[in-house]
């Protein structure tokens, strides 16, 4: 299956617009001379490119972390699944309940794996980069004994550059 990942969103446009406003404002304080328009345009372009580069970094980190979570689940590794969550993450798993913290989340995955669930795959995943530090993944999902929908996987960049789940909302159907 070919996974489709998208990184553009309204939030992306707002980030870029806010960056442009800050850039124009800070640059215009230094010079309002129309001769400097070319330099000002180059300055704006450089800052937007930096933002796009950071957004790409978030996208790549989320893709990698999501693949690591799926690989851990598919090999029956609840510790590996839980390692993809922040320590204080919250998981809302409909109809199973809410699980707070990495330890409780690991317990959920451990029980699900023990019950014979495996072979998870995402169906038409979409990653929306929210800002230079976070992104949301939404997707359908299927496995050997169930299927459902992910409505909100909030991935956040960590200080080491990896992405971890802060929020995970999904439903079995």
N, C-alpha and C positions, 0 to 999 in steps of 0.2 A: 504494500500500500504506500502511496506517496502522501506524505504529510504536507499540509498547506499551512504555512506560518505567515501571519501578517503582523506588521509592526506599526502601521500608521493608524492614528485615531484622532478624534477631536482633541483629546488631551495633548497629543503630540503637537498639533497645530498651536494650541494655547501656550505650550512650553516655548516653542519657537517664536511666537509673537511676543511673549513676555521677554525673552532673551533679546529680541530685536529692539524692543522699547528700551530696555536697560542699556543696551549697547549704544543706541542712538543718543539717549540721554547723557550717558557718561562721555561719549565722544563729542557731543555738541558743546559740553562744558569746556572742553579743551580748545575747540575751534569751530566758529560758525562761518568761516571763510568758504565761499562756494568753490574756490580752487581746490579745496581739500576733499571734494565729493568723491573722487576716485579712491583716495586713501580711506575715507569713511566707509565706502562700499566694500573695500577689501577687508577692512576691520570687521564689518558685519558678517561677511561671508566666512571669515575665519572662525568667528564665534559660533555660527550656525553649524559649520562643519564639525567643530568640536562637540557640539550637542549631538549631532547625528552619529558621530563616532562612539560617544558614550551610550547612546540608545542601542547601537549595534552590539556593544559590549554586554548590555543587559539582555538583549535577545539571545545572544550566543550562550550566556551563562544559564539562562532559563532552559533553553533547549537541552543543554548538557545535563543539568540537574534533573529535568523531567525524564530524560532517557535513563539516568542512573536510578531514579525511583522505580521506573517500570522494570528495569533489569533486576533490581533487588527483589521486587515482588514476584517476578516470574521464576526466580531461583529459590523462592520460599524463604527469603531473608527479611524477617520483620525488623531486625536491628538496622539493616541497610535502608529499609523504607523510612524508618523513624529518623535516621540520620539526615534525611533531606528536609526535615522540619526544624524551625527555630525552637529553642528550648521551651518558650512560652506560647507556642503556636496553638491555634484553635481549629479543630476540625468538626464540621457539621456534616454528619453522614446520615441522610434521610433514608430509611426510617429508623436507623440504629441509635441515634442520639448525638450528643455533643461530647467531644473529647478534648480536654484542656491539658496541654503540656506534652512534651515528647514521650514521656513514660506511658501516659494513658493512650496516646496515639499508637505507640508500639504495641501495646496490649491488644488494641483493636485489630491491627494488621496480623498479629500473631494468631489470634483466634480465627480470623477469616482464612488464613492460610491453613491452619489446622483443620478447618471445616472442608478443605479440599478445593478452595478457590485458587485459580491460577490462570496463566496465559492472558494477562490484561493487554489490551491494545487500545489506543486512542483513535477515534473516528473523527476525521476532519478537525483537528485541533487548530485553534486560533490563539496566537499570542499578541496581546495588545500592550505595547510599552506605555506605561503611565508617565514615567519621568526617568531621570538618569539613574535612579536607584531601584525601580520596581516595574513589574509587569504582571498582567493577569492572563492566565491561560483558561480558556473555555473549550469544551470538547464533548463529544459523545464518547462513550467507552463501552467495551465489551470484554468478556472473559468467558471461561469455559462454562460457568454456571449462572451468569448474571450479565446484565447490561444496564446502562444508565446514562446520566449526563453530569458533567462537571460544570457548575455554574460560576465558580470563582476559586481559582488557585492563585492566591496573591504571593508571588515570588519576590523576594527582596535581596538585593546584593549585600553580601557580608564584607567585612573588612579585608578578607583574603581574596575577594573577587568572585567567590562562588555565590550561587543563588540558593536560598532556603525558603521553604514555605512558611509564611506567617499565618495565612488563612487558607483553609481547604474546605470548600462547600461542594458536596456532590450528592446525587440521589441515585438509588437503585430503582429500576423500573420493572 
